[in-house]
């Protein structure tokens, strides 16, 4: 079983980093796609929020209207970020309330049995994957890529600068 405090730390850190990447995206370029078969920047951001909706539904047992997966398409970056941030906070609070036995519960997701703690990690990793997509889109759309796990060409990352 994955330690709940570790899960919470990972969830909070990765959602904060995803929000940082969203903030760096050029606001007027949500429809940007680097290729005709690629998702738009808006859709990549929606996918990050959808992973959190799945945790709410499958792990936390909250009623989520599944129609949201077809209808959710905010026109503004500020709305996407606010929804992501609000949902991330709600998920973290919900995970914090779970017992160890809740985290060990199994359920079926897309035809595969999974435990709640492993599902949370899988959704976090899926978010990291889509955040990576978005970080590439940022530069292609004319924005500046923030430091993520270390410096970028656009942001030396204050946590990574050497002391003089």
C-alpha positions, 0 to 999 in steps of 0.5 A, a space after each residue: 500500500 502507498 502511504 497516504 501522506 506520500 500520496 497527498 504530498 505527490 498530489 499537491 506538488 504535481 497539481 501545483 506544478 500543473 497549475 504553474 504550467 497552465 499559467 504560463 500558457 498564452 491566454 489567447 491560444 487555447 485552440 492551439 494544436 501543433 498538428 491536426 491530429 493533436 489535441 488543442 491546448 484547451 483539451 489537454 488542460 481539460 484532460 488534467 481536470 478530468 483525471 481529478 474528476 475520476 479520482 472524485 468519482 471512483 475513489 472518493 465516491 462523489 457523484 459526478 455527472 458523466 456528461 461533463 466529459 462531453 460538455 466541459 469546454 471553458 473559453 477562458 484560461 482563467 476558468 480552466 485554471 480556477 476549475 483545476 485548482 478548485 478540483 485539485 483542492 477538493 480531491 486533496 481534502 477528500 484523500 486526506 479524509 480516507 482511511 488506509 482501508 479506503 485506500 486499499 479498496 479495489 474497483 474496476 476501471 476500464 475493465 481492470 481491477 485496481 486499488 484506490 491508492 494505485 489509481 490515484 498515482 496513475 491519475 497523477 502520472 497521467 496529469 504529469 504526461 499531459 502537463 508535459 504535452 502542454 509544456 511543449 505547446 507553450 513554446 510553440 504557441 509563443 509562451 515561455 516554459 516555466 521551470 518544472 523539475 528543474 530550469 528551462 531555457 526560459 526560467 532558471 527556476 529559483 529553487 535551482 539557482 546556485 548560491 553565490 
